[in-house]
Amino acid sequence: MNPWLAALLAATGGYLFGSINFALLFARAKRVDLRGQGSGNPGATNAGRVMGRWTGVVVALLDIAKGYLPAILAVAIWGDAYGAIAGVAAILGHITSPFAGFRGGKGVATAGGVVLALRPLWALPVIVVFGLVFLLTKRVGIASVAGALTLIPTALLLRERPYDVILAVGVAVLIAVRHQRNLREAFTSSE
């Protein structure tokens, strides 16, 4: 298959699958206005806050799956680089879902699924840093950014291929950008 066509199919499939917003689907089923409660974010953390911890866990697992499945399928069909394309597209789909008015979640769980599919060794340092920062700050958003930023030195220390380093940087930047408000709040509250 033509590599450009394969890349287009991987990106399109990843984006569409990533666009399914499970938090909003659960909220609709429970007749809850997720965007009008908690942080207003249609993601797993807010779903847990508003609809209960177990709903948040289920939404998080489904969000992980929507990063994992497109990436692992693209790897199986076309190879590693296409898995990265499908994975990043799934994260972008989650963040900019056309089914949710182009306002999606923050992409953390979906990015976690992509990492688990493509580079599972990266998950351990990310989880450790996330856990430590969460214990210190009690803020999921700050811990998420710290964990995502851990991807970059992890990829460099493991001497991964150039597109893996680009993947690590891209995911870290996406997560950091989506958590701008959390970062601002953390810095202003610590002054």
N, C-alpha and C positions, 0 to 999 in steps of 0.2 A: 504494500500500500504506500502511496505517496506520503512522505513524512509530514508535509503541510496539512494534508487531509487528516492524518492521524492526530496531529496536534489540535486541529479544529474540533474533531470529534471528542477528544479527551477533554478539552476545555469546555465544550458545550455540555457534554454529559455531566462533568463535575459541577459546573455552575448550576444546572437545572436541579440536580440531586441535592446540592448544598442549599438551594433556595427554599426547600421545604422547611417551614418554620414550625417545629414540633411544639414549642412553647405556646404559640398562638393557637395551634390546633387543640391542645389540651385546655387552654383558656376558653376557647369557644365551646368545647364539649361541656365544660363546667360552668358556662355562662358567667365568666369572669372577665372584666376589662383589665387585661394585664398591662396595657399601656397607660392606664389611668391610676395604677397602684404601684407601690414600692418605688423602684427607680424608674419605672416606665419602660425599661428595656425588655424587648421580647426575647429573652434568653433564659438559659437554665438557672442561673443564680436568682434572677427575679421571679421565675416560675416557682422556685423553692420557697422564696420569701412569701409570695402571695398565695400559692395553692398548697403549700406544705412540702416538707423536706423530701418525702418519697416521690412526689411529682417532679421536683427539681432533679432528683437522682435519675429518674427515668428519662426526662428530657435531656439531661447531660449525656446519658448513654446513647440515646438516639442521635444526638448531635455529634458524638464521637464516631458513631457508625457512618454518618453521612460524610465525614472526612475520610474515614478508613476505606469504605467500599469503592468509591470512584478511583481512589489512588491505587488500591491493590488490583482492581480490575484492569486499569490502564497498564500497570506493570505487566500483568499476565498476558495482555493482548499485544502491546507494542513495546514494552521495555521501561526501564527505570525513569528516563527523562520524561516520558509521557505520563508516568505516575505523578511526577512532580507538577506537571502542567494541570492534570486533573485535580490534584490535591489543592493547589493554590486557587483554582477556579471554584472548588467546593467552598473554600473559606470565603472567597469573594461573594459567592452565591448566598452564603449564610448572612454576611454583613449587609448585602444590598439586595435582598430578596424582592423580586418583582411581585411575588404573591403577598407581600406585606408592605406594599407601598414604597419599596426600595429602602425601607428602614428595618434592618434586621438586628440580630444579636451582635455580640462583640467578637465572636469567632474563636474563643479559647478552646472550647471542647472540640469543635470541628478541626482546629489546628492540631489538637492532641491526637485525633484520629489519623490525620495525615502523617504525623510523626511516627505513630505506632505502625502504620502501614509501610512507610518507606525506610525509616531509620530507627527501629525500636531501641537501639542502644542510646539514642539521644534522650529517651524518655526518663531514664534514671536521674541524671543530673538536673533535669527540668523539674521533676517531682520533688527532689531534695530541696532545691532552691525555693520552689513554690511553698513547700511546707515550712521551711525555716522563716521565710519572710512573712507568711501568714501568722505563724506563732508570735512573731515580734510585733506585727502591725495590726493584726485582726482585720485586715482589709483584703478581700478576695481580688479586687482590681489591681492593687499594688503587687500582690503576690503573683498574679497572672503576668503582669509586665515583667517582673523580675525573672520568672520562669521562662518566658519567651525570649528575653535577652540572653539567657543562658545558652540558647541554641547556637549563637554565633561562636563563642569560644569553644563550645563542644565540637562543632563541625571543623573548626580550625585545628584543634588539638588532635582530633581523630584523622586529620589529613584527608578529608573527604574530597571528592571530585569538585571541580569548580561549580557545576550546577547545583550540587548539594549545599555549598556555601551560599550561593545565591538564594536557594530555597530557605536556608536558615535566616539569612538577613531579611528576606521578603516577609516571612512569617513574623519575625520579631518586630519589624516596622509596622505591619498591619495591626498587630495586637497593641503595640504602644500607641499608635494613632487612635485606635478605637477606645483607648482608655485615657485620653487626654483629660477629660473632666475629672476622673478619679485621681490622676496625678496632680492636677491643679488643687483639688480639694485637700489632698494629703499635704502638699507643700504649704498651703495657706493656713491649714489648721495647726501645723507644727511651728509656725512663726510666733 
